[in-house]
Amino acid sequence: MRAGVLAARVGAAAVSALLVCAGLTQAYESAQAGTGVRDKLKIIAPAAPGGGWDTTARELQRAAQHNGLSESVEVLNVEGAGGTIGLARVVNQSGDPNTLMLTGTTMLGAVAINGTPHQVSDTTPIAKITEDYDAIVVPADSPLHSIHDLMRRWADDPGAVAVGGGSIGSLDHLLAGSAAGAAGAGPGGLNYIAYSGGGEMVAALLGGHLDVGVGNTNEISDQVAAGELRALAVSAPHRTPDLPGVPTLRESGFDIVLSNWRGLVAAPGIDERQARDIRDFVRRLVATPQWQDALRRNNWVDAFQTGAEFDRTLRAEAELIRGITTSLGLA
């Protein structure tokens, strides 16, 4: 064999070997980067099956599976203490790049009230994905015809107004406390009764056991449309499509805007490359037709944020909710 041909073949073999090595290095670096969410994803819903967090987790699971974004997607329900049991589990899984957990307003409220050893800031923030809003409602035959009527009742005798909503620390509770505070009710002045779900609260309201109810606009819009309930105000920055004729608290003269937002966090201890990979995964997930369909079916507002923007939102929300719970005498 001529020397030139031999040299060419040796050179080609060397280049091929370099390419293989480069490919192996890239594959190794990708594995180290935490692409586990594409291989085996666990989504923790920090509540019982059937609630808002569980519904969101299963919609994410459906979208990921339908689009082949992950080979395996499992939803785990870790319920208890307003989501803080699930929070503790994620914090204790430091360095795990395969797990995402839903978080949001209720968890921040529970953390502030329960004095838990873990904060949502102990996790790795990934993205905010949805939000929706609450309405303050009364039975159709109530003497309270506007939010101003309710504010006057609260100002006169806050303890005489029985208000029902979700769990202690939930958006329902935070909104009721903020509104009562705007009317002049001091800490402990709110007569709040917690229910396990919106259905129970509505039943108590229609049964005459409550004067006022606070609930998600999605959950009570049918009763409002049927004329069973009257909505006095919503907590959104603008009027909502499911209750288009109901004024916001802000346009009624009360600077209160609160949302029931939901987001995703990962375990602490993952490196920046792993966090970036997970954020990219979630960005692709929320762009799928299945997730966009889930937003429409559930009347969720698309509130996607990630990176530094979500970090700032998370800090601001934690501070806001800490202030509300303190004013309620709960923190």
HELIX and SHEET records of a PDB file:
HELIX    1   1 ALA A    3  GLN A   32  1                                  30    
HELIX    2   2 GLY A   36  ASP A   39  1                                   4    
HELIX    3   3 GLY A   52  HIS A   66  1                                  15    
HELIX    4   4 ALA A   81  GLY A   83  5                                   3    
HELIX    5   5 THR A   84  VAL A   91  1                                   8    
HELIX    6   6 THR A  105  ASN A  114  1                                  10    
HELIX    7   7 VAL A  120  ASP A  122  5                                   3    
HELIX    8   8 ILE A  147  ASP A  156  1                                  10    
HELIX    9   9 PRO A  158  ALA A  160  5                                   3    
HELIX   10  10 LEU A  171  ALA A  182  1                                  12    
HELIX   11  11 GLY A  198  LEU A  206  1                                   9    
HELIX   12  12 THR A  217  ALA A  225  1                                   9    
HELIX   13  13 GLU A  272  VAL A  286  1                                  15    
HELIX   14  14 PRO A  289  ARG A  297  1                                   9    
HELIX   15  15 GLY A  307  SER A  327  1                                  21    
SHEET    1   A 8 VAL A  73  ASN A  77  0                                        
SHEET    2   A 8 LEU A  41  ALA A  45  1                                        
SHEET    3   A 8 THR A  99  GLY A 104  1                                        
SHEET    4   A 8 SER A 259  ALA A 266 -1                                        
SHEET    5   A 8 THR A 124  PRO A 139 -1                                        
SHEET    6   A 8 VAL A 212  ASN A 216 -1                                        
SHEET    7   A 8 ALA A 162  GLY A 165  1                                        
SHEET    8   A 8 ASN A 191  ALA A 194  1                                        
SHEET    1   B 6 VAL A  73  ASN A  77  0                                        
SHEET    2   B 6 LEU A  41  ALA A  45  1                                        
SHEET    3   B 6 THR A  99  GLY A 104  1                                        
SHEET    4   B 6 SER A 259  ALA A 266 -1                                        
SHEET    5   B 6 THR A 124  PRO A 139 -1                                        
SHEET    6   B 6 LEU A 229  VAL A 234 -1                                        
SHEET    1   C 6 VAL A  73  ASN A  77  0                                        
SHEET    2   C 6 LEU A  41  ALA A  45  1                                        
SHEET    3   C 6 THR A  99  GLY A 104  1                                        
SHEET    4   C 6 SER A 259  ALA A 266 -1                                        
SHEET    5   C 6 THR A 124  PRO A 139 -1                                        
SHEET    6   C 6 VAL A 301  THR A 306 -1                                        
END                                                                             
